[in-house]
Amino acid sequence: MINVNEYFEGAVKSLAYTTAEGRSTIGVIEKGEYEFGTSSHETMTIIEGQMEALLPGEQNWQTFTAGQSFEVEANTSFKVKTNVQSSYLCKYR
């Protein structure tokens, strides 16, 4: 089953699905800055475009481009911002 998720008044949209490897979402994020909370460990891979992330416990934003990933532990929050429409794959464990 594929579920559609929409956040921040439609500025972030994703499709959620489950495979033998686990739960994932693939999505698109519009230009802007957003804060997300986590309920499980997340690995986010940028597919297209670029994102800056402010990860838990960090003081500085880090830039991630297509093919690069970052991880966020469960029960935390993180911020992302982008100047271009970007796509991502997020895997949960």
C-alpha positions as CSV (number, residue, x, y, z in Angstrom):
1,M,0.0,0.0,0.0
2,I,1.3,3.5,-0.9
3,N,0.3,6.3,1.4
4,V,0.5,10.0,0.5
5,N,1.9,12.4,3.1
6,E,1.7,16.2,2.9
7,Y,3.3,18.7,5.3
8,F,3.7,22.4,5.6
9,E,0.7,23.3,3.6
10,G,1.8,21.2,0.7
11,A,5.4,22.4,0.5
12,V,6.6,18.9,1.3
13,K,5.0,15.9,-0.2
14,S,6.0,12.2,-0.1
15,L,4.9,8.7,-0.9
16,A,5.3,6.2,1.9
17,Y,5.8,2.5,1.2
18,T,7.1,-0.7,2.8
19,T,9.4,-3.3,1.2
20,A,11.2,-6.4,2.6
21,E,13.9,-3.9,3.7
22,G,11.5,-1.8,5.8
23,R,9.6,1.5,5.6
24,S,10.6,4.3,3.3
25,T,9.3,7.6,1.8
26,I,10.3,9.3,-1.4
27,G,9.4,13.0,-1.6
28,V,9.8,16.5,-2.9
29,I,10.5,19.6,-0.9
30,E,9.9,23.1,-2.1
31,K,12.2,26.0,-1.4
32,G,12.1,27.0,2.2
33,E,13.1,26.0,5.8
34,Y,11.3,23.2,7.7
35,E,11.7,21.3,11.0
36,F,10.9,17.6,11.3
37,G,10.5,15.3,14.3
38,T,11.5,11.7,14.2
39,S,9.9,8.7,15.8
40,S,12.5,6.2,14.4
41,H,16.0,6.3,13.1
42,E,16.0,8.0,9.6
43,T,18.5,7.9,6.8
44,M,17.8,10.7,4.3
45,T,19.4,10.5,0.8
46,I,19.2,13.5,-1.5
47,I,18.1,12.3,-5.0
48,E,18.1,15.6,-6.8
49,G,18.8,19.2,-5.9
50,Q,20.5,20.2,-2.6
51,M,19.5,20.5,1.1
52,E,21.1,22.0,4.1
53,A,20.5,20.2,7.4
54,L,20.9,21.3,11.0
55,L,21.2,18.0,12.7
56,P,20.6,17.4,16.5
57,G,23.4,18.7,18.7
58,E,25.1,20.5,15.8
59,Q,25.7,24.3,15.7
60,N,26.4,24.5,11.9
61,W,24.3,23.7,8.9
62,Q,25.7,21.0,6.6
63,T,25.1,20.9,2.8
64,F,24.1,17.7,1.1
65,T,23.8,17.2,-2.7
66,A,22.5,14.4,-4.9
67,G,23.8,11.0,-3.8
68,Q,24.7,12.2,-0.3
69,S,23.0,11.1,2.9
70,F,22.6,12.0,6.5
71,E,21.2,10.2,9.5
72,V,19.0,11.3,12.4
73,E,18.3,9.2,15.5
74,A,14.8,8.5,16.8
75,N,12.9,10.9,19.0
76,T,14.8,14.0,18.0
77,S,14.2,16.8,15.5
78,F,16.2,18.4,12.7
79,K,15.9,21.3,10.3
80,V,16.3,21.3,6.6
81,K,16.4,24.2,4.1
82,T,16.7,24.4,0.4
83,N,16.9,27.1,-2.2
84,V,15.8,24.8,-5.0
85,Q,13.0,22.2,-5.3
86,S,14.7,19.0,-4.2
87,S,13.8,15.3,-3.9
88,Y,14.8,12.7,-1.3
89,L,14.6,9.1,-0.2
90,C,14.1,8.6,3.5
91,K,14.6,5.1,5.0
92,Y,13.3,4.3,8.6
93,R,14.6,1.7,11.0
